Amino acid sequence: MKVKVFSTPTCPYCHMAKDYLSSKNVAFDAIDVSQDAQGLEEMRNLSGQMGVPVIVIDDNVIVGFNKSRIDALIGKNS
């Protein structure tokens, strides 16, 4: 499973999403779109959004912090 989290340092939902994934022992690549222009472009291409967090699990794009959708995709219940 490949997981990416597109976020900014000031976004509380981004921190919640990363903390949640960590609590589920899910490894992920964190991309700070406030510093990484290429990451921002990738996020926009994948999601069509400028808002964060954007979480990509394999080929599934989640806009925002959605625990039930994350759980369904990682196969672990909270």
C-alpha positions as CSV (number, residue, x, y, z in Angstrom):
1,M,0.0,0.0,0.0
2,K,1.3,3.4,-1.0
3,V,0.1,6.4,1.0
4,K,0.8,10.1,0.5
5,V,-0.5,13.0,2.6
6,F,-0.4,16.4,1.0
7,S,-0.6,19.0,3.8
8,T,0.6,22.3,5.2
9,P,2.2,23.0,8.6
10,T,-0.6,25.2,9.7
11,C,-3.5,22.9,8.9
12,P,-5.0,21.2,12.0
13,Y,-6.8,18.6,9.9
14,C,-3.5,17.7,8.2
15,H,-1.9,17.1,11.6
16,M,-5.0,15.0,12.7
17,A,-4.8,12.9,9.5
18,K,-1.0,12.2,9.9
19,D,-1.5,11.4,13.6
20,Y,-4.3,9.0,12.7
21,L,-2.3,7.2,10.1
22,S,0.6,6.9,12.5
23,S,-1.7,5.5,15.2
24,K,-2.7,2.8,12.7
25,N,0.9,2.1,11.9
26,V,0.5,3.2,8.3
27,A,3.7,4.4,6.7
28,F,3.1,7.5,4.5
29,D,5.0,10.1,2.5
30,A,4.3,13.6,3.8
31,I,4.4,16.4,1.2
32,D,4.3,20.0,2.5
33,V,2.6,21.8,-0.4
34,S,3.5,25.2,1.2
35,Q,7.2,24.5,0.4
36,D,7.0,22.0,-2.5
37,A,5.7,23.4,-5.7
38,Q,6.0,20.1,-7.5
39,G,4.0,18.4,-4.7
40,L,1.3,21.2,-4.9
41,E,1.0,20.5,-8.7
42,E,0.8,16.8,-8.1
43,M,-1.9,17.3,-5.5
44,R,-3.9,19.6,-7.8
45,N,-3.6,17.1,-10.7
46,L,-4.8,14.2,-8.5
47,S,-7.6,15.9,-6.6
48,G,-8.6,19.0,-8.6
49,Q,-8.4,20.8,-5.2
50,M,-6.3,23.4,-3.5
51,G,-7.5,22.5,0.0
52,V,-5.6,20.3,2.3
53,P,-5.3,17.6,3.5
54,V,-5.4,15.4,0.4
55,I,-4.7,11.8,1.2
56,V,-3.8,9.3,-1.5
57,I,-4.0,5.6,-0.7
58,D,-2.9,3.6,-3.7
59,D,-5.0,5.2,-6.4
60,N,-7.8,6.4,-4.1
61,V,-7.9,10.2,-3.4
62,I,-9.5,11.5,-0.2
63,V,-10.0,15.2,0.1
64,G,-10.1,16.2,3.8
65,F,-9.7,14.1,6.9
66,N,-12.3,11.2,6.6
67,K,-11.6,8.4,9.1
68,S,-14.2,6.0,7.8
69,R,-12.8,6.3,4.2
70,I,-9.2,5.9,5.4
71,D,-10.2,2.8,7.5
72,A,-12.0,1.3,4.5
73,L,-8.9,1.8,2.3
74,I,-6.3,0.6,4.8
75,G,-8.5,-2.3,5.9
76,K,-8.3,-1.5,9.6
77,N,-11.2,-0.5,11.8
78,S,-10.7,2.1,14.5
